[in-house]
Amino acid sequence: MLRLGAVTIFSFITFTLCFSQDFRWQQRVEYDMNVRLDVNTHRIAGTQKLVYYNNSRDTLSKVYYHLYFNAFQPGSMMDIRSRNIADPDPRVGDRISKLREDEIGYQHIETLKQDGKAVTWRIDGTVMEVTLAKAILPNTKTVFEMKFESQVPVQIRRTGRNSKEGISYSMTQWYPKMAEYDFQGWHAYPYVAREFHGVWGDFDVKITIDPTFVIGGTGKLQNPDKIGHNYEKPGTTVKRPEGDLTWHFIAKNVIDFAWAADPDYTHEKAQVPNGPELHFFFQKSDKTTDNWIKLKDYAVKHFQFMSTTFGKYPYDTYSIIQGGDGGMEYPMCTLITSERSLGSLVGVMAHEVAHSWYQGVLASNEGLYPWLDEGFADFSSQEAMGVLVNDQNIHAGSYAAYFSLVKSGLQEPLSTHADHYNTNRAYSIASYSLGTVFLQQLKYVIGEDNFYKGMRRYYYTWKFKHPEPADFIRVMEKVSGLQLKWYLNYWINSTKKIDYGIQTVIENQGATFVTLQRIGDFPMPIDLVVTYKDGSKELYYIPLGEMLGTKQQENTNINRIDLQAWPWVNPSYVVRVGRPSSEIASVEIDPSLRMADIERKNNKVDLSAAMQAFEYKTK
């Protein structure tokens, strides 16, 4: 028998407790940047002081920075990927391959020190690997001081200069950005125009620029009284002051910092009751002015809906800025194109603002789980649009997109890394539409009341913590009292399909027996609604065995009959309806249409038309 001394036993217990504790520590950064943008050369000269807190239990001998501007060079990974994928983004296409030297983007690191000592680095495309002068021990901090020079590329994707709508600068992914490190290690992905991830921290940013330019972006402006643009008097004409201007912004507890600049911006404001002050930056024209003025009221109502339904927005400002090449989310701001119909403008605003909850506050890893951000933002903004524009069929488009992807044969599992989908179509529909269907279908599984309680609980439990998919489903399990890991596994890690059908309807001794068939490989609970000829209805509820429970009753106006669970291995299930078939008008699986059944034609039987000799059989 092995004998352990008291000290050894104590050390073993301490070690075990240490490594059995929650691993959800968060790294932290504090950026202090001072940059000057030359609007003639489109180049940035900047300094960056970065305090990096290693809150992990690991000793770090290297760190990694993202240098996103380097993607906009001929021969970059983004360029090659765009020219070889089957369905390239038309905004990119082969444009990067044709850029001239004065049109490309780049980020040159001139000096970099750690705690005053020079370090060595190696740049591979958009990723810089830094070998540290001194390892960063657990629960310690270090200070990096950098001098860098960049060239802003022409507007191609998200970031750049001189957009199609005439916006001078859309400054996103514009600075050397520390990569995230978590329990999975470093997330230093090369940039190929997909998603982003970042470290929580504070930004203190000073931007010096030609005095005719107006800036909007992340954070709160610290010196509105000194910039000479009547910033606090929205709608007034820009007045040119003497000398360059330095705009000073501070943003706390965010994962990124973005901004845009143009000499022709009009600045408007709106206040959300018990919420943030909204800022609007756009160029006045016949195509924009009326819609942007109307947008203010929609934006206020959208923030109110989102805060009430999904959790309160935590910052005191938000900016909606004309810029970019479509719509793109960043902490405390979004850049959206402007020359749209009012409905399109409101829709893109709603989607990008919704990201403030799922990318800006929860901030899951978008590279690994784009659906956990894009899908959730799409779902919540569609719910908001249902209120803003009285749209009663808000999620139909997402279901239609999913069904079309299934028919195309291009579907890939949602667990695929965002950068590695084989087609842009598969990535887009998976991340946006399947993410939306995942949530809308979850209402069907656990009931609407529990669903919305769970969405708010998820937000408040995991905000500022980079939640994983399992964290979300665990919250929903706690709220609903049901086991849901099967649902997460099937929907995220496979491409199995849901297909249930009514196989037979047979009357015997005054009762009607409905045989249901599971045709697809994806098991689900079943809502079977029987409509009688007298107009009354009954819901026969069949839970799935793996749920280990039943969902709450959603509609108290219809009689619900709870049946035994359907084990997922059983291909069929018989439901006994205690009335003769002559009294039944129809039998239907999921009339709410929330279950993503790929073949709905076999979900309903109209007995008045289909019954022959009291028997219906599917062909």
ABEGO torsion letter per residue (X at the ends): XBBBBAAAAAAAAAAAAAAABBAABBBBBBBBBBBBBBAAAGBBBBBBBBBBBBABABBBABBBBBBAAAABBBGBAAAAAAAABABBBAAAEAAAAABBAAABBBBBBABBBBGGBBBBBBBBEABBBBBBABBBBBGBBBBBBBBBBBBBBBBABGBEBGBAAGBABBBBGABBBBBBBBAAEBBBBBBAGBBBBBBBEBBBBBBBBBAABBBBEBEBBABAAAAGAGAABBGBBBBBBBEBBBBBBBBBGBABBBBBBBAABBBBBBBBBGBBBBBBBBBBBAAAAAAAAAAAAAAAAAAAAAAAAAEBBABABBBBBBEEAEBBBBBGBBBBBABBBAAAAAAAAAAAAAAAAAAAAAGBBAAABAAAAAAAAAAAAAAAAAAAAGBABAAAAAAAAAAAAAAAGABBBAABBAAABABAAAAAAAAAAAAAAAAAAAAAAAEAAAAAAAAAAAAAAABGAGBBAAAAAAAAAAAAGBBAAAAAAAAAABABBBBBBBABBBBBGGBBBBBBBBABABBBBBBBBBBBAAGBBBBBBBBBAAAGEBBBBABAABBBBBBBBBBAABABBBBBBABBAAABABBBBGAAGABBBABAAAABBBAAAABBGGBBBBX
